[in-house]
Amino acid sequence: MIARALPTLASVVLAATLVACGSAPREERRPVADAPIAAPVYGEYGRVRDIELVSTGSGHTSGGGAVLGAVLGAVVGNQIGSGTGRVAATGVGAVAGGVVGNQIERRNRRDDEVYRVSVRFDNGSVQSYDFQRIDDLRVGDRVKWEGGQLHRV
């Protein structure tokens, strides 16, 4: 059986070797002079038209505030009453603490908010850009947009 497969295997190896040694087709290359030359990019000047604080996310919380609130609420509820009243107070405390903890986390969460700065450029166009911080940029400031950054002039 192996004696019959040996010539076939040798033929396949020889064919694969010949294919691998073949050269790739030549690419037609154009001279560089035919390529269009890009114009230099200059900054655009304008004035800040509007600055607003915008929420970019859906306002979802991580759940950490709800869990911590539920634990604290259950501990406080467990201190109230005795018997079945204590069990009920623990449950109510856990639910109320979870709700309160989630609201506190939602109120303190600011990482999904950005400053949206609208700029009216000298050519008449208006563009809006989102930034995490704007330092002391104010409406009416003269600005320059260059390299993906907004600079006060």
SEBA-886475 format. One record per residue (C-alpha): residue number from 1; z, x, y. Coordinates in nm, 3 decimals. Layout:
BEGIN
NUM/Z/X/Y
...
//
This chain:
BEGIN
1/0.000/0.000/0.000
2/0.094/0.275/0.250
3/-0.215/0.473/0.147
4/-0.442/0.184/0.251
5/-0.264/0.130/0.588
6/-0.274/0.498/0.683
7/-0.646/0.507/0.787
8/-0.603/0.188/0.991
9/-0.295/0.327/1.163
10/-0.475/0.654/1.238
11/-0.769/0.461/1.389
12/-0.538/0.259/1.614
13/-0.358/0.572/1.734
14/-0.690/0.748/1.802
15/-0.824/0.449/1.998
16/-0.504/0.423/2.202
17/-0.520/0.794/2.283
18/-0.882/0.769/2.399
19/-0.805/0.468/2.618
20/-0.508/0.646/2.773
21/-0.721/0.950/2.860
22/-0.983/0.743/3.041
23/-0.994/0.758/3.421
24/-0.916/0.467/3.647
25/-1.199/0.317/3.851
26/-1.243/0.473/4.192
27/-1.119/0.286/4.495
28/-1.345/0.253/4.793
29/-1.159/0.393/5.092
30/-1.247/0.330/5.451
31/-1.196/0.582/5.725
32/-0.879/0.540/5.929
33/-1.082/0.495/6.245
34/-1.186/0.144/6.132
35/-0.823/0.026/6.121
36/-0.711/-0.173/6.427
37/-0.463/0.005/6.649
38/-0.149/-0.197/6.720
39/-0.054/-0.231/7.082
40/0.287/-0.095/7.174
41/0.560/-0.357/7.178
42/0.737/-0.397/7.511
43/1.052/-0.593/7.582
44/1.030/-0.941/7.724
45/1.235/-1.030/8.030
46/1.394/-1.364/8.109
47/1.709/-1.555/8.204
48/1.977/-1.708/7.984
49/1.924/-2.082/8.004
50/2.199/-2.212/7.773
51/2.478/-2.088/7.544
52/2.632/-2.320/7.287
53/2.860/-2.283/6.987
54/2.678/-2.415/6.678
55/2.800/-2.468/6.323
56/2.548/-2.322/6.078
57/2.722/-2.433/5.759
58/2.828/-2.762/5.617
59/3.194/-2.705/5.703
60/3.306/-2.679/5.343
61/3.639/-2.513/5.281
62/3.723/-2.270/5.003
63/3.992/-2.494/4.855
64/4.263/-2.235/4.904
65/4.432/-2.439/5.176
66/4.435/-2.750/4.957
67/4.584/-2.561/4.659
68/4.851/-2.393/4.870
69/4.932/-2.722/5.043
70/4.957/-2.905/4.710
71/5.197/-2.645/4.570
72/5.416/-2.654/4.880
73/5.403/-3.034/4.890
74/5.507/-3.055/4.525
75/5.799/-2.818/4.584
76/5.921/-3.021/4.881
77/5.864/-3.350/4.696
78/6.063/-3.223/4.398
79/6.368/-3.184/4.624
80/6.370/-3.557/4.698
81/6.537/-3.818/4.475
82/6.619/-3.800/4.105
83/6.464/-3.919/3.776
84/6.139/-4.111/3.811
85/6.178/-4.112/4.190
86/6.170/-3.731/4.184
87/5.852/-3.731/3.971
88/5.687/-3.978/4.208
89/5.797/-3.778/4.514
90/5.660/-3.458/4.357
91/5.321/-3.625/4.296
92/5.302/-3.774/4.644
93/5.408/-3.441/4.795
94/5.137/-3.257/4.602
95/4.863/-3.496/4.713
96/4.978/-3.508/5.075
97/5.020/-3.129/5.085
98/4.669/-3.081/4.946
99/4.516/-3.305/5.209
100/4.709/-3.141/5.492
101/4.635/-2.789/5.363
102/4.263/-2.864/5.345
103/4.261/-2.998/5.703
104/4.442/-2.691/5.832
105/4.193/-2.462/5.659
106/3.897/-2.660/5.797
107/4.037/-2.641/6.151
108/4.096/-2.264/6.134
109/3.761/-2.179/5.971
110/3.521/-2.023/6.224
111/3.296/-1.793/6.020
112/3.019/-2.053/6.000
113/2.986/-2.085/6.378
114/2.741/-1.885/6.587
115/2.649/-1.868/6.953
116/2.300/-2.008/7.013
117/2.157/-1.845/7.325
118/1.847/-2.002/7.482
119/1.637/-1.776/7.703
120/1.353/-1.877/7.937
121/1.119/-1.581/7.952
122/0.910/-1.480/8.252
123/0.594/-1.604/8.074
124/0.745/-1.959/8.066
125/0.834/-1.972/7.697
126/1.183/-2.064/7.579
127/1.338/-1.905/7.270
128/1.676/-1.954/7.105
129/1.864/-1.680/6.921
130/2.183/-1.697/6.712
131/2.455/-1.433/6.751
132/2.800/-1.384/6.597
133/2.934/-1.264/6.930
134/2.793/-1.253/7.282
135/3.061/-1.051/7.463
136/3.042/-1.137/7.836
137/2.691/-1.286/7.842
138/2.671/-1.589/8.074
139/2.420/-1.859/8.165
140/2.191/-1.729/8.440
141/2.213/-1.361/8.336
142/1.890/-1.163/8.348
143/1.813/-1.032/7.997
144/1.563/-0.827/7.803
145/1.466/-0.907/7.440
146/1.367/-0.587/7.264
147/1.383/-0.472/6.904
148/1.560/-0.785/6.786
149/1.839/-0.745/7.042
150/1.920/-0.923/7.365
151/2.027/-0.687/7.644
152/2.165/-0.785/7.983
153/1.969/-0.622/8.264
//
